[in-house]
Every structure is written in C-alpha cells, then in structure tokens.
Amino acid sequence: MIRNTHCLSVVFSLVFTGLAATGPACAEDHQYHFEQITIPAASGSEPTRAELSIPLATAYLENGAIAWSGERKCVSCHTNGTYMFTRPSLSPSLGPPSDITRTFFVAQMADLNQEPLSRMRQGTRSASAIYIAAGLAEWDAHISKSLSAETEQALELMFRAQEENGTWASLDCWPPFESDAYHEATVAAMAAATAPGWLQTVSSSDNQTLKTGVERLKNYLKTTPPLHDYSRVLLLWANSRMRDLLTSEQQQELIGMLSRHQRDDGGWSIRTFAAPEAWGGGNRAEKLRAEPEFANPLSDGHMTGLAVIVLRSSGVASDDPRIQKGIAWLKSNQRESGRWWTRSLNTDSSHFITYSGTAYPLLALQMCDAMPPVVPAK
C-alpha cells in the first residue's frame, strides 16, 4: 500500500496559502470543514483565473475528500466517492494519492459487511457499497496494479446488495449521483470491469452467485431504456469499460447525442441532459425551472469534464474539434479557488457537484494531454 506523506504535506501547504482558511466556520461560509481544513463556499460569482492552477485544484480534491470523510463519516458519491473514482487515474499528472481515503473506504466496507441484506437495500447503503467497490477497483488498476483482497470483498458486497432485476436500490433523490437506479448500475458495471482481472476470474470460477450477478447487471443495462440523456452518457461511459453493453451502431448514436449537447461556447451544461421532472423523480423540478438561466443554461465544469472524458473513452481523438472546444472552455473557466463552477441541481447551499465539477475537468485535461506541468511546492 502506498503512503504518500510528501504529497499530503504539499496539499496542506497549498491549503494554507489560499484555498482554505483555518479556524471556526459556520455552514453559510464553507463547503467543507474538518479540523484544520476549511474550504470556502462555492459560488457562481467567483472570478475565473487568468491561467490554470493544477495545484489549487488538486488541493481542493484532496482536502474535500478528507474533510467529508472526517466530518460526515460516510462514503458519498459526490465527494469522497468521486475522489476514489477519479484520483487514482490522475496519478500520471498529479502523483499517487495519499491512502487516507482508501483506508477510510476499507473501514466503511467492513462496517457495511456487518449489515443484514434488508438494511443494505435501504437508504444510501447500496450506493455507498457501489462507490466503495468502484474506488477500490480504480486504486488497484492505477496504483497497486493488481487485484487486492479488499477490492474482491467490496465487489462481493456490492453484488450481495444487488436486486433481482440487476440493479440496486436507490432513493431517487439528490441528482445526478443518487438520483436513480440506472446511474448506480453504470457505476457498478465500471467497478466490475475496472478491477484487474476480476471479471475473468469470476467467469472461470465456480461462484454462480457472482456469475449470475454480472449477467443480471449486463442484461439490465442492455434492455432497460435510459431515463434521459444523462443516463445515456453514463451508459456510453460504462460501455468503454464493459465493452459488450452497446453495439457499434448504438455507441456511435450516443456519441452523436452527446456531441449535439455541446454549447456554442464549447462547453456542456448538465441541465440540458434531462427535463427538470426527470431528475430524482421530479423532486427538483420547481427549483430548476425557477433558475434565471433555465431557458439557456450555462456550461459547467461537471458536464464539460464528463463529456470530454466519455468522448475520449469512446475513441474520439483528442484533436477532434469537439474535444478541442471543450478543452478550451475548461482552460478558460477555472475559478480563483481552483474549482470549476457547477450549480447544484438540488439546493443552492453547498453545491457539492463542484467537486466532480473539478475532478472531471482534471481528468479530461489529462486524457487530452492538455494538463499543464505541475510545479512541485518547495
């Protein structure tokens, strides 16, 4: 296991030079807070930077994940779940991550393993199990380079909580991450396909439970109509890992759909990918329709980063004009704090989607060889 204590010390030095302040904080003036970490509230009025700062964005990811785990003591899709799902693959550009969040995930998995099946299918437990498996699989794929016993246990836990129809229980709220069972199924598919050698081991084993679970998952994604275009993007992403979910014709159709959502400024807006009533069973429709930009929503970091990631993962070349326009938008829209702004679909308080709205752009930049060199802190 890697413990990158130098990386962590660099992160904290960056925090104290501008991304976060120390001392007491109230809910109105911070997004994340735990012990010495305080990350200011996210706002659409924050000025954009004159040039990219990868260190500030990295510090935000590292400290946001640590603060969430420390304060909330749970795995959330939108913060530490996104960290483990993206940060290991950013190691070529940012260096390997500290193992603090991985250690937390392993401990959370041990706790969930003690839960009876009936409780595993309640609340956000299924989503947590999926993101734990996905995060540990990413760690194995990019850091340890081999399948770990912890990842095997996490995948077994994930499939233990699977419903008979092939997906997992969902609260149908808090879009986009904990918004529907379809989203959970796509992340589960990526977890199973990313864990080094896991699918091959299962297919040749005598474990009929896991074999059946994988087939149920594939069948669900192949036969269940996506809820909206955002679901279609996730299906396209999942297909880049679990290759037989789409035919080549279906893949090209979804690439075309994603391309048509690109805005005139080169970015993408998550708000164009589903009608307000389609997010979380419609529980955010009133809020979304009341937004001043409802008729012409702004491009955002979450969707622009995700669009570039999925297009690249699906074989679109980095010099494709669609990709280049998206990268240009990312380069010119980072905010002073190091984040890329994305307005929450849920409430106008914490805007936790700015976390994935920062992780996805970093990964998009790396996938297009557009990441500026990171100057080590002294």
C-alpha positions in Angstrom: 0.0 0.0 0.0 1.3 3.5 -0.9 1.5 6.2 1.7 2.4 9.4 0.0 3.1 11.6 3.0 5.1 14.1 0.9 2.0 14.6 -1.3 -0.2 15.2 1.7 2.2 17.7 3.2 2.2 19.6 -0.1 -1.6 19.6 -0.1 -1.8 21.1 3.3 0.8 23.8 2.4 -1.4 24.7 -0.5 -4.5 24.9 1.7 -2.9 27.4 4.0 -1.9 29.6 1.1 -5.3 30.4 -0.2 -7.7 27.5 -0.9 -8.9 27.3 2.7 -8.7 29.1 5.9 -8.3 27.8 9.4 -10.5 28.4 12.5 -14.2 28.0 13.2 -16.7 28.0 10.4 -20.4 28.2 10.0 -22.5 26.4 7.4 -23.0 29.6 5.4 -19.3 30.3 4.8 -17.8 27.0 3.9 -18.4 24.0 1.7 -16.2 21.5 3.6 -14.9 21.8 7.2 -13.0 19.4 9.4 -10.4 20.1 12.0 -7.8 22.4 10.2 -9.5 22.1 6.8 -12.0 24.8 5.8 -12.9 25.1 2.2 -14.9 28.3 1.3 -18.4 28.1 -0.1 -18.8 27.6 -3.8 -20.3 30.4 -5.8 -21.1 31.2 -9.4 -19.9 34.7 -8.8 -16.4 33.6 -8.1 -14.0 35.2 -10.6 -12.2 33.0 -13.2 -8.5 32.6 -13.1 -6.2 34.2 -15.7 -4.4 30.8 -16.1 -4.9 27.3 -14.9 -3.7 26.3 -11.4 -3.5 22.5 -11.1 -2.1 22.6 -7.6 -5.1 24.5 -6.3 -7.5 22.1 -8.0 -5.5 19.2 -6.6 -5.6 20.6 -3.1 -9.4 21.0 -3.3 -9.8 17.4 -4.3 -7.5 16.1 -1.5 -8.9 18.2 1.3 -12.5 18.0 0.2 -12.4 14.2 0.4 -10.5 14.2 3.8 -12.9 16.7 5.2 -16.0 14.9 4.1 -14.8 11.6 5.5 -13.8 13.2 8.8 -16.9 15.3 9.3 -19.6 13.1 7.8 -18.0 9.7 8.4 -19.7 8.1 5.3 -19.0 7.4 1.7 -20.8 9.9 -0.6 -21.0 9.6 -4.4 -20.4 13.3 -4.9 -17.2 13.8 -2.8 -15.0 11.0 -1.4 -16.7 8.6 -3.8 -15.8 10.8 -6.8 -12.3 11.2 -5.3 -11.6 7.4 -5.3 -13.3 7.0 -8.7 -11.0 9.6 -10.4 -7.9 10.5 -8.3 -6.0 7.2 -8.9 -6.2 7.6 -12.6 -4.8 11.2 -12.3 -1.5 9.8 -10.8 0.5 10.3 -14.0 -0.1 14.0 -13.7 -0.5 14.6 -10.0 1.5 11.8 -8.5 0.0 9.0 -6.5 -2.7 9.9 -3.9 -2.4 9.5 -0.2 -4.0 6.3 1.1 -6.1 8.2 3.7 -9.3 7.9 1.7 -8.6 4.3 0.7 -8.2 3.3 4.3 -11.5 5.0 5.1 -13.2 3.1 2.3 -11.9 -0.2 3.6 -13.2 0.6 7.1 -16.6 1.6 5.7 -16.7 -1.7 3.7 -16.1 -3.7 6.9 -19.0 -1.9 8.6 -21.3 -2.4 5.7 -20.4 -6.1 5.6 -22.0 -6.4 9.1 -25.3 -5.1 7.9 -28.2 -7.6 7.1 -29.3 -7.6 3.5 -32.5 -5.8 4.3 -30.6 -2.8 5.6 -28.1 -2.9 2.8 -31.0 -2.2 0.5 -32.2 0.9 2.4 -31.1 4.5 2.2 -27.8 5.2 0.5 -26.1 1.9 1.6 -26.3 0.4 -1.8 -24.8 3.5 -3.4 -22.0 3.5 -0.8 -21.2 -0.1 -1.5 -21.0 0.5 -5.2 -18.7 3.5 -4.9 -16.5 1.7 -2.4 -16.1 -1.1 -4.9 -15.5 1.3 -7.8 -13.0 3.4 -5.8 -11.0 0.3 -4.7 -11.1 -1.0 -8.2 -9.6 2.2 -9.5 -6.9 2.1 -6.9 -6.0 -1.4 -8.0 -6.0 -0.5 -11.6 -3.8 2.6 -11.3 -1.9 2.4 -8.1 -1.2 -1.2 -6.9 -1.6 -2.6 -10.5 -3.1 -5.9 -9.2 -6.4 -7.1 -7.7 -6.5 -6.7 -3.9 -8.3 -8.8 -1.4 -10.2 -5.6 -0.3 -11.5 -5.0 -3.8 -12.6 -8.6 -4.1 -14.5 -8.2 -0.8 -16.0 -4.9 -1.9 -17.3 -6.4 -5.2 -18.8 -9.3 -3.4 -20.5 -6.9 -1.0 -21.8 -4.9 -3.9 -23.3 -7.9 -5.7 -24.8 -9.1 -2.4 -26.9 -6.0 -2.3 -28.0 -6.3 -5.9 -31.7 -6.6 -6.7 -33.1 -9.4 -8.8 -33.7 -7.1 -11.7 -29.9 -6.5 -12.0 -29.6 -3.0 -10.4 -29.6 -1.6 -6.9 -31.9 0.1 -4.5 -32.0 3.9 -4.9 -33.5 6.8 -3.0 -34.3 8.5 -6.3 -33.1 11.9 -5.0 -30.1 14.2 -5.0 -29.3 14.2 -8.7 -27.2 13.4 -10.5 -25.4 10.9 -8.3 -28.1 9.4 -6.0 -30.8 10.1 -8.4 -31.8 6.7 -9.9 -31.0 3.0 -10.0 -29.8 3.3 -13.6 -26.9 5.6 -12.5 -25.9 3.0 -9.8 -25.9 0.2 -12.4 -23.5 2.0 -14.7 -21.0 2.7 -11.9 -21.3 -0.9 -10.7 -20.5 -2.1 -14.2 -17.4 0.1 -14.3 -16.3 -1.2 -10.9 -16.6 -4.8 -12.0 -14.8 -4.2 -15.3 -12.0 -2.0 -13.9 -10.9 -4.3 -11.1 -7.8 -6.0 -12.6 -8.7 -9.5 -13.8 -11.9 -9.7 -11.7 -14.4 -10.4 -14.4 -12.1 -13.1 -16.0 -11.7 -14.7 -12.6 -15.4 -14.8 -12.0 -16.2 -16.2 -15.4 -13.9 -19.1 -14.8 -14.8 -19.8 -11.2 -17.5 -21.9 -9.6 -19.1 -18.8 -7.9 -22.5 -19.0 -9.5 -23.8 -16.1 -7.4 -21.3 -13.6 -8.8 -21.7 -15.0 -12.3 -25.4 -14.5 -12.1 -25.0 -11.0 -10.7 -22.7 -9.9 -13.5 -25.1 -11.3 -16.1 -28.1 -9.7 -14.4 -26.2 -6.3 -14.5 -25.4 -6.7 -18.1 -28.9 -7.6 -19.0 -30.3 -4.7 -17.1 -28.1 -2.2 -18.9 -28.7 -3.8 -22.3 -32.5 -4.0 -22.0 -33.6 -1.1 -19.7 -34.2 2.2 -21.5 -32.1 5.0 -20.1 -34.1 7.6 -18.2 -32.7 10.6 -20.1 -29.7 11.8 -22.0 -27.6 11.9 -18.8 -28.2 8.2 -18.3 -27.2 7.6 -21.9 -23.9 9.4 -21.3 -23.3 7.1 -18.3 -24.2 4.0 -20.4 -21.7 5.2 -23.0 -19.0 5.6 -20.3 -19.8 2.2 -18.8 -19.5 0.6 -22.3 -15.9 1.9 -22.6 -15.1 -0.4 -19.7 -17.6 -3.3 -20.1 -17.4 -3.5 -23.9 -20.4 -5.5 -24.8 -23.2 -3.3 -23.5 -23.7 -1.5 -26.8 -23.4 -2.4 -30.5 -21.0 -0.2 -32.5 -24.0 1.5 -34.1 -25.5 2.3 -30.7 -22.2 3.6 -29.5 -22.0 6.0 -32.5 -25.5 7.1 -31.9 -24.8 8.0 -28.3 -21.6 9.8 -29.3 -23.7 11.9 -31.7 -26.2 12.6 -28.9 -23.5 13.8 -26.6 -22.0 16.0 -29.3 -25.3 17.6 -30.1 -25.5 18.9 -26.5 -22.3 20.9 -26.8 -22.9 24.6 -26.3 -21.8 27.5 -28.5 -19.0 28.4 -26.1 -17.5 24.9 -26.4 -18.7 23.6 -23.0 -21.6 21.4 -21.9 -24.4 22.0 -19.4 -25.8 19.2 -17.2 -29.1 21.0 -17.3 -29.7 20.2 -21.0 -29.4 16.4 -20.4 -32.8 15.9 -18.7 -36.1 17.7 -18.2 -36.5 19.1 -14.6 -39.2 16.5 -13.9 -36.8 13.6 -14.8 -34.2 14.4 -12.2 -34.7 12.5 -9.0 -38.3 11.6 -9.8 -39.2 15.2 -10.3 -38.4 16.4 -6.8 -36.2 19.2 -8.1 -38.4 20.4 -10.9 -39.7 23.6 -9.2 -36.2 24.7 -8.2 -34.7 24.1 -11.7 -37.5 25.8 -13.6 -37.1 28.9 -11.3 -33.5 29.4 -12.2 -32.8 32.6 -14.2 -30.8 30.7 -16.8 -33.4 27.9 -17.2 -34.1 28.7 -20.9 -30.4 29.0 -21.7 -28.3 27.2 -19.1 -24.7 27.9 -18.7 -21.9 25.4 -19.5 -20.5 23.9 -16.3 -17.4 22.0 -15.1 -19.1 18.8 -14.2 -20.7 18.2 -17.6 -17.9 19.6 -19.7 -15.3 17.4 -18.0 -17.6 14.4 -18.2 -18.4 14.9 -21.8 -14.7 15.1 -22.8 -13.9 12.0 -20.6 -16.7 9.9 -22.2 -15.9 11.0 -25.8 -12.2 10.2 -25.3 -13.0 6.9 -23.6 -15.3 6.1 -26.6 -12.5 6.5 -29.1 -12.9 10.2 -30.2 -9.5 11.6 -30.9 -8.1 14.4 -28.7 -7.6 16.6 -31.8 -11.3 16.3 -32.7 -12.8 19.8 -32.9 -15.5 18.9 -30.3 -12.8 17.9 -27.8 -10.6 20.9 -28.5 -13.5 23.3 -28.0 -14.3 21.5 -24.7 -10.7 21.7 -23.5 -10.6 25.4 -24.5 -13.6 26.0 -22.3 -12.0 24.2 -19.4 -8.8 26.2 -19.7 -10.7 29.5 -19.6 -13.3 28.8 -16.9 -11.4 27.6 -13.8 -12.3 29.8 -10.8 -9.9 31.6 -8.4 -10.2 28.8 -5.8 -9.1 26.1 -8.2 -12.6 24.8 -8.7 -14.8 24.7 -11.8 -18.2 26.0 -11.0 -21.3 23.8 -11.4 -24.6 24.9 -9.8 -26.2 22.2 -7.7 -29.3 20.5 -9.1 -30.6 20.1 -5.6 -30.2 23.1 -3.4 -28.4 26.4 -3.6 -26.4 25.9 -0.4 -23.4 23.6 -0.6 -23.1 22.9 -4.4 -21.2 19.7 -3.8 -21.3 19.0 -7.5 -18.4 21.4 -7.9 -16.3 18.6 -6.5 -17.0 16.3 -9.5 -17.0 19.5 -11.5 -13.3 19.8 -10.6 -12.3 16.2 -10.7 -13.8 15.6 -14.2 -12.0 18.6 -15.8 -8.6 17.5 -14.4 -9.1 14.0 -15.8 -10.4 15.4 -19.1 -7.3 17.6 -19.4 -5.0 14.6 -18.7 -6.8 12.5 -21.3 -6.2 15.1 -23.9 -2.5 15.7 -23.0 -3.6 19.3 -22.0 -2.5 19.2 -18.4 0.0 22.0 -17.6 3.1 20.8 -15.8 2.7 20.8 -12.0 5.5 22.7 -10.3 6.3 21.0 -7.0 5.8 23.1 -3.9 9.0 24.0 -2.1 
